[in-house]
Amino acid sequence: MATALPFTSTVPLQPPPPKDRPPHHLLERCTTMAELKRVHARMIRSGVAFAPLPASHLVSRCAAEDFGSLDYARLVFRQIPSPTAFTFNSIIRGYTNKNFPLEALRFYVELIEGGLVPDSFTFPSLFKSCGFLDEGKQLHCHVVKFGFSSDIYIQNTLMNMYAARGCLTSACQVFDKMGEKTVVSWATMVAAYTRSDRLSEALDLYRQMESKNVTPNEIALVNVLTACARARDLETGKRVHKYIEEHRIGFDLVLWAALLDVYCKCGCVSLARQLFGEMPERNLFCWNIMIKGHVEDSDYKEALRLFREMQFMGIKADKVTMASLVQACSQLGALELGKWFHVYIVREKVEVDVVLGTALVDMYARCGCVESAFKVFVDMPRRDVMAWTALIGGLAVCGQAERALQTFHEMQRIGVKPDAVTFVGVLTACSHAGLVDEGRSHFDSMASIYNIPPSVEHYGCMVDLLGRAGQIGRAEEVIRSMPMAPDRFVLGGLLGACRIHGNLEVAERTAQKLMELDQKHGGTYVLLSNIYGSLQKWDEVGRTRELMSERNVKKPPGCSLIEMDGEVHEFVVGDESHPQSAEIYAMVEDMISRLKEAGYVPNKSEVLLDMDEEEKENALCRHSEKLAIAFGLMRTAPGTPIRIMKNLRVCSDCHAATKLTSKVYDREIIVRDRCRFHHFRDGCCSCKDFW
């Protein structure tokens, strides 16, 4: 309902206006609508309320200020006998800036129907209000009709409108037809290409700017750096950085944040950290870039340390910060720390969007807490394909293949379309459960039902599925049928299957192909040595070791992590660096003694060196997961679950020893190795000895 105009005022403004100045000059001092209405009343009494300049000033204040009223501005506008373009532009701009785009367009239509003529300042705000491409095209026609097609400001906002509405071709046409291009024109087009993910064209456009000696402004530089970050173009990013330094462009928070993002996305986290340390001012966005940069660089502990520094400085984390930190906990297997972050999220009322919710699901699943992952998933207000995929993949690696496949069927039932990553989780579930026929069916459905061409990763899952099930010949057939060359993960899966099933012929053939792909990858030599060692072929083991030495190939060391009181402890095979090393080895000795009483027989075939039996047994006792489990038994109360994360596949001896340990010490032991989770309880493992 329209607001009535006040014609009287009982409360005088303080101080009163000088007698030689008209009352509309007081408009600038108004901070509330009540004050503005009182000034309007004085303008009416003094006879200037309907004069073009004072009236325009009043409408502008009503429309532009946060305390203003667009309804009141419209009411004043209708009472002006001859409103100027400035007056109605103020209302259009007010609707646009206050996020009432439809009202801005409707008001413009009323103006045209009323015979008023727009000027060059009318259209930029209208283009920003266009929610649909057709609206923008109609306004473009009006631009031409009223003779503003050559106006640079209008052309720039027109390009931006077309790009925002997904019509990059039209934006390019406007840009190409411009007789004169300002730096804003170039910056607008670079931003348009970047938003449309046409990054190479965005960077090519910047190189054209360089060749034409167009001096970029800070907005243009930010847009270029954004494209560099997304395209992982370090060279251009460094060139922009050099330009900033050479032209002594002062500190700009947005510009420096864009530089941080380039270095982090391009893997130069140390350079980003140096720049971060030099910044005279940092906002939350900058902290988030650095924390995420460390996480993506696999430097999870530094990401957590940076968060502690951020807390010390009193900066409150948001959903972006939390998503990165929860991801760090996922990779470290740091469940207790992940739980603390979850409590922080709830306590500080951090918004749990799809990204953060998915990160929490993934963290709990990767730490073996499937029920907690399910609860987070169910509580999410919105679940996209990424959330469903995280849950399916988590269930798969935790050995809960049936629940993973049930979740996948539920996802299909409610109409969420799976993507390529979803099928990796589905095929992994089938592989870990030995469901060959079902896995084959899902693999075939990718192309036939969902039009998803299988990638090398999906073929790798099929090879792993068939190989684990002992169908080595069929696994080789899959590799031969691949439309692309197999990578080391595909061939490595086949070699691992040969190890499980003792197929030396295929193992030697596959190992040769792997060495041709990557002569320096130590895993190939180790697996081949394992196969030779399990078959007592010590001469071949020796020759494989000699070949490694000749080629200077290093065996990746076994490493196990265990979280204790918020700190992650790391153990490698034969490790004696831990402060409690003596107590740990004493615990290992006691543990092995009790396991032997329960029937444990060391599997000495796992020792690849030709040494006497006592030395082999001693070598097995020093495996990293046994050290981590001993430490866990020492430092936790009876009945407390022990969680271990290992970088390599658990060997058969450690697997057997851990099963017995869970029974002898009455502990649940959760081990996450390179391939899957193993939940040991009462002498049994969730993998059912199939891993």
C-alpha positions as CSV (number, residue, x, y, z in Angstrom):
1,M,0.0,0.0,0.0
2,A,1.3,3.5,-0.9
3,T,2.7,5.6,1.9
4,A,0.9,8.9,2.5
5,L,2.9,12.0,2.1
6,P,3.4,14.1,5.2
7,F,2.4,17.7,5.0
8,T,3.0,18.6,8.6
9,S,5.8,18.0,11.1
10,T,5.7,18.7,14.8
11,V,9.3,17.6,15.5
12,P,11.8,20.1,14.1
13,L,15.2,18.9,12.7
14,Q,18.2,19.9,14.7
15,P,19.8,22.2,13.9
16,P,17.4,24.2,11.7
17,P,18.6,25.1,8.2
18,P,20.2,28.5,7.6
19,K,17.7,30.9,6.2
20,D,19.6,31.3,2.9
21,R,19.7,27.6,2.1
22,P,16.6,25.6,0.8
23,P,15.5,22.6,3.0
24,H,16.4,19.9,0.5
25,H,20.1,20.4,1.4
26,L,19.3,18.7,4.7
27,L,18.6,15.4,2.8
28,E,22.3,14.5,3.0
29,R,22.1,14.6,6.8
30,C,19.1,12.2,7.1
31,T,19.8,8.8,8.6
32,T,16.2,7.5,9.0
33,M,13.1,7.6,7.0
34,A,11.4,9.6,9.7
35,E,14.0,12.4,9.3
36,L,13.8,12.2,5.5
37,K,10.0,12.6,5.6
38,R,10.3,15.7,7.9
39,V,12.7,17.3,5.3
40,H,10.2,16.4,2.6
41,A,7.5,18.2,4.5
42,R,9.6,21.3,4.7
43,M,10.3,21.0,0.9
44,I,6.6,21.0,0.3
45,R,6.0,24.0,2.5
46,S,8.8,25.9,0.8
47,G,7.5,25.1,-2.7
48,V,10.6,23.2,-4.0
49,A,9.2,19.6,-3.6
50,F,8.2,19.3,-7.3
51,A,11.2,21.1,-8.8
52,P,13.3,18.7,-10.9
53,L,16.6,19.0,-9.0
54,P,15.3,18.9,-5.4
55,A,12.7,16.2,-6.2
56,S,15.4,14.1,-8.0
57,H,17.6,14.4,-4.9
58,L,14.8,13.3,-2.6
59,V,14.0,10.2,-4.8
60,S,17.7,9.3,-5.0
61,R,18.0,9.3,-1.2
62,C,14.9,7.3,-0.8
63,A,15.9,4.7,-3.3
64,A,19.6,4.4,-2.6
65,E,20.0,4.4,1.2
66,D,19.7,1.3,3.3
67,F,17.1,3.1,5.5
68,G,15.2,4.3,2.4
69,S,11.9,3.2,1.0
70,L,11.4,2.4,-2.7
71,D,7.7,2.6,-2.3
72,Y,8.0,6.1,-1.0
73,A,10.4,7.0,-3.8
74,R,7.8,5.8,-6.3
75,L,5.2,7.8,-4.6
76,V,7.3,11.0,-4.8
77,F,8.2,10.2,-8.4
78,R,4.6,10.0,-9.5
79,Q,4.0,13.5,-8.2
80,I,6.8,15.1,-10.2
81,P,5.4,16.9,-13.2
82,S,8.4,16.4,-15.5
83,P,10.7,13.8,-14.0
84,T,14.2,13.6,-15.4
85,A,16.1,10.4,-16.4
86,F,18.3,10.8,-13.4
87,T,15.2,10.5,-11.2
88,F,13.8,7.3,-12.6
89,N,17.4,5.8,-13.0
90,S,17.7,6.3,-9.2
91,I,14.7,4.1,-8.7
92,I,15.9,1.4,-11.2
93,R,19.3,1.4,-9.5
94,G,17.7,1.1,-6.1
95,Y,15.6,-1.9,-7.1
96,T,18.7,-3.6,-8.6
97,N,21.0,-2.9,-5.7
98,K,18.5,-4.0,-3.2
99,N,17.9,-7.3,-5.1
100,F,14.5,-6.6,-6.5
101,P,15.3,-7.3,-10.2
102,L,11.7,-8.0,-11.3
103,E,10.5,-4.7,-9.9
104,A,13.3,-2.9,-11.7
105,L,12.2,-4.4,-15.0
106,R,8.5,-3.7,-14.4
107,F,9.3,-0.1,-13.5
108,Y,11.2,0.3,-16.7
109,V,8.2,-1.0,-18.7
110,E,5.9,1.5,-17.0
111,L,8.4,4.3,-17.9
112,I,8.4,3.3,-21.6
113,E,4.6,2.9,-21.7
114,G,4.3,6.4,-20.1
115,G,6.4,7.9,-22.9
116,L,9.5,8.6,-20.9
117,V,12.8,8.2,-22.7
118,P,15.8,6.3,-21.1
119,D,19.3,7.6,-21.3
120,S,22.7,5.8,-21.3
121,F,22.6,5.3,-17.5
122,T,19.3,3.4,-17.5
123,F,20.5,0.2,-19.1
124,P,23.5,-1.0,-17.0
125,S,21.3,-1.5,-13.9
126,L,18.6,-3.2,-16.0
127,F,21.1,-5.6,-17.5
128,K,22.1,-6.6,-13.9
129,S,18.5,-7.3,-13.2
130,C,18.0,-9.7,-16.1
131,G,17.2,-13.1,-14.8
132,F,16.6,-14.6,-18.2
133,L,18.3,-14.3,-21.5
134,D,15.1,-13.2,-23.4
135,E,14.8,-10.2,-21.1
136,G,18.4,-9.2,-21.8
137,K,17.9,-9.6,-25.6
138,Q,14.8,-7.4,-25.5
139,L,16.8,-4.7,-23.6
140,H,19.6,-5.1,-26.1
141,C,17.1,-4.2,-28.8
142,H,16.1,-1.1,-26.8
143,V,19.7,-0.1,-26.6
144,V,20.0,-0.2,-30.4
145,K,16.6,1.5,-30.8
146,F,17.5,4.5,-28.5
147,G,20.9,4.9,-30.1
148,F,23.2,3.7,-27.3
149,S,24.8,0.6,-29.0
150,S,28.2,2.3,-29.1
151,D,28.2,3.4,-25.5
152,I,31.2,1.6,-23.9
153,Y,29.7,1.4,-20.4
154,I,26.5,-0.2,-21.8
155,Q,28.6,-2.6,-24.0
156,N,30.6,-3.7,-21.0
157,T,27.5,-4.5,-18.9
158,L,25.8,-6.1,-21.9
159,M,28.8,-8.5,-22.3
160,N,28.5,-9.3,-18.6
161,M,24.8,-10.0,-18.9
162,Y,25.2,-12.4,-21.8
163,A,28.1,-14.2,-20.1
164,A,26.1,-14.5,-16.8
165,R,23.1,-15.9,-18.7
166,G,25.3,-18.5,-20.4
167,C,25.4,-16.9,-23.8
168,L,29.1,-16.5,-24.3
169,T,28.8,-16.3,-28.1
170,S,26.7,-13.1,-27.9
171,A,29.2,-11.7,-25.3
172,C,32.0,-12.3,-27.7
173,Q,30.1,-10.7,-30.6
174,V,29.6,-7.5,-28.5
175,F,33.3,-7.5,-27.6
176,D,34.5,-8.1,-31.2
177,K,32.2,-5.3,-32.5
178,M,33.4,-2.7,-30.0
179,G,35.2,0.2,-31.8
180,E,37.0,1.1,-28.6
181,K,37.9,-1.3,-25.8
182,T,38.7,-0.1,-22.4
183,V,40.5,-2.1,-19.7
184,V,37.1,-2.8,-18.2
185,S,36.0,-4.4,-21.6
186,W,39.0,-6.7,-21.5
187,A,38.5,-7.5,-17.8
188,T,34.9,-8.3,-18.4
189,M,35.6,-10.7,-21.2
190,V,38.4,-12.4,-19.3
191,A,36.0,-12.9,-16.4
192,A,33.3,-14.2,-18.8
193,Y,35.6,-16.8,-20.3
194,T,36.7,-17.8,-16.7
195,R,33.2,-18.2,-15.4
196,S,32.3,-20.3,-18.5
197,D,35.4,-22.6,-17.7
198,R,37.0,-21.6,-21.0
199,L,40.2,-20.9,-19.3
200,S,42.7,-21.2,-22.2
201,E,40.7,-18.5,-24.0
202,A,40.7,-16.3,-20.9
203,L,44.4,-16.5,-20.7
204,D,44.9,-16.0,-24.5
205,L,42.8,-12.8,-24.1
206,Y,45.2,-11.6,-21.4
207,R,48.2,-12.3,-23.6
208,Q,46.5,-10.1,-26.3
209,M,46.2,-7.4,-23.7
210,E,49.9,-7.7,-23.1
211,S,50.7,-7.6,-26.8
212,K,48.5,-4.5,-27.3
213,N,50.0,-2.8,-24.2
214,V,46.7,-2.5,-22.5
215,T,47.4,-1.6,-18.9
216,P,45.3,-4.0,-16.7
217,N,43.5,-2.6,-13.7
218,E,43.2,-4.6,-10.5
219,I,39.9,-6.2,-11.5
220,A,41.5,-7.4,-14.7
221,L,44.5,-8.8,-12.8
222,V,42.2,-10.6,-10.3
223,N,40.2,-12.2,-13.2
224,V,43.4,-13.3,-14.9
225,L,44.7,-14.8,-11.7
226,T,41.4,-16.6,-11.2
227,A,41.8,-18.2,-14.6
228,C,45.4,-19.1,-13.9
229,A,44.4,-20.9,-10.6
230,R,41.7,-22.9,-12.3
231,A,43.8,-23.7,-15.3
232,R,46.9,-24.5,-13.1
233,D,48.9,-22.1,-15.3
234,L,51.8,-21.2,-13.0
235,E,53.8,-19.5,-15.7
236,T,51.2,-16.8,-16.5
237,G,50.5,-16.5,-12.8
238,K,54.1,-15.7,-12.0
239,R,54.2,-13.2,-14.9
240,V,51.2,-11.4,-13.4
241,H,52.9,-11.4,-10.0
242,K,56.0,-9.9,-11.6
243,Y,53.9,-7.2,-13.3
244,I,52.3,-6.3,-9.9
245,E,55.8,-5.9,-8.4
246,E,57.3,-4.0,-11.3
247,H,54.4,-1.5,-11.4
248,R,54.4,-1.2,-7.6
249,I,50.7,-1.9,-7.3
250,G,49.9,-1.4,-3.7
251,F,48.5,-4.0,-1.3
252,D,45.0,-5.1,-2.4
253,L,43.5,-8.0,-0.3
254,V,41.5,-9.4,-3.2
255,L,44.5,-9.3,-5.5
256,W,46.9,-11.0,-3.0
257,A,44.3,-13.6,-2.2
258,A,44.1,-14.4,-6.0
259,L,47.9,-14.8,-6.0
260,L,47.8,-17.1,-3.0
261,D,45.2,-19.2,-4.8
262,V,47.3,-19.5,-8.0
263,Y,50.4,-20.7,-6.1
264,C,48.4,-23.2,-4.0
265,K,46.5,-24.6,-6.9
266,C,49.7,-24.9,-8.9
267,G,51.4,-26.9,-6.1
268,C,53.8,-24.1,-5.1
269,V,52.5,-24.0,-1.5
270,S,55.8,-22.8,-0.1
271,L,55.6,-19.7,-2.3
272,A,52.1,-19.1,-1.3
273,R,53.0,-19.4,2.4
274,Q,55.8,-16.9,1.9
275,L,53.4,-14.4,0.3
276,F,50.9,-15.1,3.1
277,G,53.5,-14.3,5.7
278,E,54.3,-10.9,4.0
279,M,50.6,-9.8,3.9
280,P,50.0,-6.8,6.1
281,E,46.4,-7.9,6.5
282,R,44.6,-11.2,6.1
283,N,40.9,-12.0,6.0
284,L,39.2,-15.4,6.4
285,F,39.3,-16.0,2.7
286,C,43.1,-15.8,2.7
287,W,43.3,-18.2,5.7
288,N,40.9,-20.6,3.9
289,I,43.1,-20.6,0.7
290,M,46.2,-21.4,2.7
291,I,44.6,-24.2,4.8
292,K,43.1,-25.8,1.7
293,G,46.4,-25.4,-0.1
294,H,48.2,-27.4,2.6
295,V,45.5,-30.1,2.6
296,E,45.7,-30.4,-1.2
297,D,49.5,-30.6,-0.9
298,S,49.0,-33.5,1.6
299,D,50.6,-31.5,4.4
300,Y,47.7,-32.1,6.7
301,K,49.6,-31.4,10.0
302,E,50.5,-27.9,8.7
303,A,46.9,-27.2,7.8
304,L,45.9,-28.1,11.4
305,R,48.7,-26.0,12.8
306,L,47.6,-23.0,10.7
307,F,44.0,-23.4,12.0
308,R,45.4,-23.2,15.6
309,E,47.2,-20.0,14.7
310,M,44.0,-18.7,13.1
311,Q,42.1,-19.5,16.3
312,F,44.8,-17.7,18.4
313,M,44.2,-14.6,16.3
314,G,40.5,-14.7,17.0
315,I,39.3,-15.4,13.5
316,K,36.2,-17.6,13.4
317,A,36.2,-20.4,10.9
318,D,33.4,-20.9,8.4
319,K,32.1,-23.9,6.4
320,V,35.0,-23.6,3.9
321,T,37.6,-23.8,6.7
322,M,35.8,-26.8,8.3
323,A,35.5,-28.7,5.0
324,S,39.3,-28.5,4.5
325,L,40.1,-29.4,8.1
326,V,37.7,-32.4,8.1
327,Q,39.3,-33.6,4.9
328,A,42.7,-33.4,6.6
329,C,41.4,-35.6,9.4
330,S,40.1,-38.0,6.8
331,Q,43.5,-38.4,5.2
332,L,45.2,-38.7,8.6
333,G,42.7,-41.2,10.0
334,A,42.4,-38.8,12.9
335,L,39.0,-39.7,14.2
336,E,39.1,-37.9,17.6
337,L,40.2,-34.7,16.0
338,G,37.5,-35.1,13.3
339,K,34.9,-35.5,16.1
340,W,36.2,-32.4,17.8
341,F,35.8,-30.4,14.5
342,H,32.2,-31.8,14.3
343,V,31.5,-30.6,17.8
344,Y,33.0,-27.2,16.9
345,I,30.7,-27.0,13.8
346,V,27.6,-27.7,15.9
347,R,28.7,-25.4,18.8
348,E,29.6,-22.4,16.6
349,K,26.5,-23.0,14.4
350,V,28.6,-23.3,11.2
351,E,26.4,-23.9,8.2
352,V,26.6,-27.5,7.0
353,D,26.1,-27.3,3.3
354,V,26.5,-30.1,0.8
355,V,30.3,-29.8,0.7
356,L,30.9,-29.8,4.4
357,G,28.3,-32.5,5.0
358,T,29.9,-34.7,2.4
359,A,33.3,-34.1,4.0
360,L,32.0,-35.2,7.3
361,V,30.4,-38.3,5.8
362,D,33.7,-39.1,4.1
363,M,35.7,-38.5,7.3
364,Y,33.7,-40.8,9.4
365,A,33.6,-43.5,6.7
366,R,37.4,-43.3,6.1
367,C,37.9,-43.6,9.9
368,G,35.7,-46.7,9.9
369,C,32.7,-45.1,11.8
370,V,30.0,-46.2,9.3
371,E,27.1,-45.5,11.6
372,S,28.3,-41.9,12.3
373,A,28.7,-41.4,8.5
374,F,25.1,-42.6,8.0
375,K,23.8,-40.2,10.7
376,V,25.5,-37.2,9.2
377,F,24.2,-38.2,5.8
378,V,20.6,-38.6,7.0
379,D,20.8,-35.2,8.8
380,M,22.0,-33.4,5.7
381,P,19.2,-31.0,4.5
382,R,20.2,-31.6,0.9
383,R,22.2,-34.5,-0.6
384,D,23.7,-34.4,-4.1
385,V,25.5,-37.1,-6.0
386,M,28.8,-36.3,-4.2
387,A,27.2,-37.0,-0.8
388,W,25.7,-40.3,-2.0
389,T,29.0,-41.2,-3.6
390,A,31.0,-40.5,-0.4
391,L,28.7,-42.8,1.6
392,I,28.8,-45.6,-1.1
393,G,32.6,-45.4,-1.3
394,G,33.0,-45.3,2.4
395,L,30.8,-48.4,2.9
396,A,32.7,-50.2,0.1
397,V,36.2,-49.7,1.7
398,C,34.8,-50.6,5.1
399,G,33.8,-54.0,3.7
400,Q,30.1,-53.4,3.9
401,A,29.4,-54.2,0.3
402,E,25.8,-55.1,0.7
403,R,24.9,-51.8,2.4
404,A,27.0,-50.0,-0.2
405,L,24.9,-51.6,-3.0
406,Q,21.7,-51.1,-1.1
407,T,22.6,-47.4,-0.8
408,F,23.3,-47.3,-4.6
409,H,19.9,-48.8,-5.4
410,E,18.2,-46.3,-3.1
411,M,20.1,-43.5,-4.8
412,Q,18.8,-44.7,-8.2
413,R,15.2,-45.1,-6.8
414,I,14.9,-41.5,-5.7
415,G,16.3,-40.3,-9.1
416,V,19.8,-39.1,-8.2
417,K,21.9,-39.9,-11.3
418,P,25.2,-41.6,-10.5
419,D,28.4,-40.2,-12.0
420,A,31.7,-41.9,-12.9
421,V,33.0,-41.6,-9.3
422,T,29.9,-43.3,-7.9
423,F,30.6,-46.4,-10.1
424,V,34.2,-46.6,-8.7
425,G,32.6,-47.0,-5.3
426,V,30.1,-49.5,-6.6
427,L,32.7,-51.6,-8.4
428,T,35.0,-51.5,-5.3
429,A,32.2,-52.8,-3.2
430,C,31.7,-55.7,-5.6
431,S,35.4,-56.4,-5.7
432,H,35.8,-56.5,-1.9
433,A,32.8,-58.8,-1.6
434,G,33.8,-61.0,-4.6
435,L,30.5,-60.2,-6.4
436,V,31.8,-60.8,-9.9
437,D,28.6,-61.1,-11.8
438,E,27.0,-58.1,-10.1
439,G,30.1,-56.0,-10.7
440,R,30.1,-56.9,-14.4
441,S,26.4,-55.9,-14.6
442,H,27.1,-52.5,-13.1
443,F,30.1,-52.0,-15.3
444,D,28.0,-52.7,-18.4
445,S,25.2,-50.4,-17.2
446,M,27.6,-47.4,-17.2
447,A,27.5,-47.0,-20.9
448,S,24.2,-48.7,-21.8
449,I,22.0,-46.9,-19.2
450,Y,23.9,-43.8,-17.9
451,N,25.9,-42.9,-21.0
452,I,29.1,-42.8,-18.9
453,P,32.1,-44.2,-20.8
454,P,34.3,-46.3,-18.5
455,S,37.6,-44.7,-17.7
456,V,40.9,-46.4,-17.0
457,E,39.9,-46.4,-13.3
458,H,36.8,-48.4,-13.9
459,Y,38.7,-50.9,-16.0
460,G,41.1,-51.1,-13.1
461,C,38.2,-51.9,-10.7
462,M,37.1,-54.7,-13.0
463,V,40.6,-56.2,-13.2
464,D,40.8,-56.0,-9.4
465,L,37.4,-57.7,-9.1
466,L,38.3,-60.5,-11.4
467,G,41.8,-60.9,-10.1
468,R,40.8,-61.1,-6.4
469,A,38.2,-63.7,-7.4
470,G,41.0,-65.8,-8.9
471,Q,39.9,-65.2,-12.5
472,I,43.3,-64.1,-13.7
473,G,42.7,-65.1,-17.3
474,R,39.5,-63.0,-17.5
475,A,41.3,-60.1,-15.9
476,E,43.9,-60.2,-18.7
477,E,41.1,-60.3,-21.3
478,V,39.7,-57.1,-19.8
479,I,43.1,-55.4,-20.1
480,R,43.4,-56.5,-23.7
481,S,39.9,-55.1,-24.5
482,M,40.5,-51.7,-23.0
483,P,40.1,-48.8,-25.5
484,M,43.0,-47.0,-23.8
485,A,46.5,-48.2,-22.7
486,P,46.4,-49.7,-19.2
487,D,48.2,-47.6,-16.5
488,R,50.2,-48.8,-13.6
489,F,47.1,-49.0,-11.4
490,V,45.4,-51.4,-13.7
491,L,48.5,-53.6,-14.2
492,G,49.3,-53.3,-10.5
493,G,45.9,-54.7,-9.6
494,L,46.6,-57.7,-11.8
495,L,50.0,-58.2,-10.2
496,G,48.5,-58.0,-6.8
497,A,46.0,-60.7,-7.8
498,C,48.9,-62.9,-9.0
499,R,50.4,-62.5,-5.5
500,I,47.2,-63.6,-3.8
501,H,46.8,-66.6,-6.0
502,G,50.4,-67.5,-6.7
503,N,50.3,-67.1,-10.5
504,L,53.9,-66.7,-11.3
505,E,53.6,-66.8,-15.1
506,V,51.2,-63.9,-15.4
507,A,53.0,-62.0,-12.6
508,E,56.3,-62.0,-14.5
509,R,54.6,-60.9,-17.7
510,T,52.7,-58.1,-15.9
511,A,55.7,-57.0,-13.9
512,Q,57.7,-56.6,-17.2
513,K,54.9,-54.3,-18.6
514,L,54.9,-52.3,-15.4
515,M,58.7,-51.8,-15.5
516,E,58.3,-50.6,-19.1
517,L,55.8,-48.0,-17.9
518,D,57.8,-46.8,-14.9
519,Q,61.2,-48.3,-14.2
520,K,61.6,-46.5,-10.9
521,H,58.4,-47.5,-9.2
522,G,59.4,-49.7,-6.2
523,G,56.0,-51.3,-5.7
524,T,56.4,-53.5,-8.8
525,Y,59.7,-54.9,-7.6
526,V,58.4,-55.5,-4.1
527,L,55.3,-57.3,-5.3
528,L,57.3,-59.5,-7.7
529,S,59.8,-60.3,-4.8
530,N,56.9,-61.2,-2.6
531,I,55.7,-63.7,-5.2
532,Y,59.1,-65.2,-5.6
533,G,59.6,-65.3,-1.8
534,S,56.3,-67.0,-1.2
535,L,57.3,-69.7,-3.7
536,Q,60.8,-70.1,-2.0
537,K,62.5,-68.9,-5.2
538,W,65.3,-67.0,-3.4
539,D,67.6,-66.8,-6.4
540,E,64.9,-64.8,-8.2
541,V,64.3,-62.7,-5.1
542,G,68.0,-61.9,-5.1
543,R,68.0,-61.0,-8.8
544,T,65.0,-58.7,-8.3
545,R,66.8,-57.0,-5.5
546,E,70.0,-56.6,-7.6
547,L,67.9,-55.1,-10.4
548,M,66.4,-52.6,-7.9
549,S,69.9,-51.6,-6.8
550,E,71.2,-51.3,-10.3
551,R,68.3,-49.0,-11.2
552,N,68.5,-47.1,-7.9
553,V,64.9,-48.0,-7.1
554,K,63.8,-47.5,-3.5
555,K,61.2,-49.6,-1.8
556,P,58.4,-47.5,-0.3
557,P,58.7,-48.0,3.5
558,G,55.7,-49.3,5.4
559,C,54.2,-46.6,7.6
560,S,51.4,-46.8,10.2
561,L,49.7,-43.9,11.9
562,I,47.8,-44.0,15.2
563,E,46.0,-41.0,16.8
564,M,46.4,-40.6,20.6
565,D,45.1,-37.7,22.6
566,G,44.7,-35.5,19.5
567,E,48.3,-36.2,18.3
568,V,49.1,-38.5,15.3
569,H,52.0,-40.9,16.0
570,E,53.8,-42.3,13.0
571,F,55.7,-45.6,12.9
572,V,57.8,-47.1,10.1
573,V,59.2,-50.7,9.9
574,G,61.9,-51.2,12.5
575,D,61.3,-47.7,14.0
576,E,63.2,-46.8,17.1
577,S,62.7,-43.0,16.9
578,H,59.7,-42.8,19.2
579,P,60.3,-41.5,22.7
580,Q,58.7,-44.6,24.1
581,S,60.5,-47.0,21.8
582,A,61.9,-49.3,24.5
583,E,58.4,-49.8,26.1
584,I,56.9,-50.3,22.7
585,Y,59.3,-53.1,21.8
586,A,58.8,-54.7,25.2
587,M,55.1,-54.6,24.5
588,V,55.6,-56.2,21.1
589,E,57.6,-59.0,22.7
590,D,54.9,-59.7,25.2
591,M,52.3,-59.5,22.6
592,I,54.0,-62.0,20.3
593,S,54.5,-64.4,23.2
594,R,50.8,-64.3,24.1
595,L,49.8,-64.7,20.5
596,K,52.0,-67.8,20.2
597,E,50.3,-69.3,23.2
598,A,47.0,-68.8,21.3
599,G,48.3,-70.5,18.2
600,Y,50.1,-67.8,16.2
601,V,52.7,-69.1,13.8
602,P,54.7,-66.4,12.0
603,N,54.4,-66.4,8.2
604,K,58.0,-66.2,7.4
605,S,57.4,-66.3,3.6
606,E,56.6,-62.6,4.0
607,V,60.3,-61.9,4.7
608,L,61.9,-61.4,1.3
609,L,65.5,-61.6,2.3
610,D,67.3,-65.0,2.5
611,M,68.1,-65.1,6.2
612,D,67.8,-67.6,9.0
613,E,64.5,-68.4,10.7
614,E,65.1,-66.4,13.8
615,E,66.1,-63.3,11.9
616,K,62.9,-63.6,9.7
617,E,60.7,-63.8,12.8
618,N,62.4,-60.8,14.3
619,A,61.9,-58.8,11.0
620,L,58.2,-59.7,11.1
621,C,57.9,-58.4,14.7
622,R,59.2,-55.0,13.6
623,H,56.5,-54.3,11.0
624,S,55.0,-50.8,11.4
625,E,51.4,-52.0,12.2
626,K,52.6,-54.3,15.0
627,L,54.5,-51.3,16.6
628,A,51.4,-49.1,16.3
629,I,49.1,-51.8,17.8
630,A,51.6,-52.3,20.7
631,F,51.6,-48.5,21.3
632,G,47.8,-48.5,21.2
633,L,47.6,-51.3,23.7
634,M,50.0,-49.5,26.0
635,R,48.3,-46.1,25.9
636,T,44.6,-46.9,25.9
637,A,42.3,-48.4,28.5
638,P,41.1,-52.1,28.2
639,G,38.2,-52.4,25.8
640,T,39.0,-49.2,23.9
641,P,39.1,-49.6,20.1
642,I,42.5,-49.2,18.4
643,R,42.6,-47.4,15.0
644,I,45.5,-47.7,12.7
645,M,46.1,-46.3,9.2
646,K,48.7,-47.9,7.0
647,N,50.1,-46.6,3.7
648,L,50.6,-50.1,2.1
649,R,48.6,-53.3,1.9
650,V,48.5,-55.2,5.1
651,C,50.8,-58.3,4.8
652,S,49.3,-61.8,5.5
653,D,51.4,-62.2,8.7
654,C,50.3,-58.9,10.2
655,H,46.7,-59.7,9.2
656,A,46.8,-63.1,11.0
657,A,48.6,-61.6,14.0
658,T,46.0,-58.7,14.3
659,K,43.1,-61.2,14.2
660,L,44.5,-63.1,17.2
661,T,45.4,-59.8,19.0
662,S,41.8,-58.7,18.8
663,K,40.8,-62.0,20.5
664,V,43.6,-62.3,23.1
665,Y,43.4,-58.7,24.2
666,D,39.6,-58.4,23.7
667,R,40.0,-55.3,21.5
668,E,38.3,-54.1,18.4
669,I,41.2,-53.1,16.0
670,I,40.4,-51.1,12.9
671,V,43.1,-51.0,10.3
672,R,42.8,-48.9,7.2
673,D,45.4,-50.0,4.6
674,R,45.9,-48.8,1.0
675,C,43.0,-51.0,-0.3
676,R,40.3,-51.1,2.4
677,F,39.3,-51.2,6.0
678,H,39.9,-54.3,8.2
679,H,37.6,-54.5,11.3
680,F,39.2,-57.1,13.6
681,R,37.0,-58.4,16.4
682,D,37.1,-61.6,18.4
683,G,39.7,-63.2,16.1
684,C,37.9,-62.4,12.9
685,C,38.2,-59.7,10.2
686,S,35.5,-58.0,8.3
687,C,37.3,-58.8,5.0
688,K,36.8,-62.5,5.6
689,D,40.4,-62.9,4.6
690,F,39.7,-61.6,1.1
691,W,41.7,-58.5,0.5
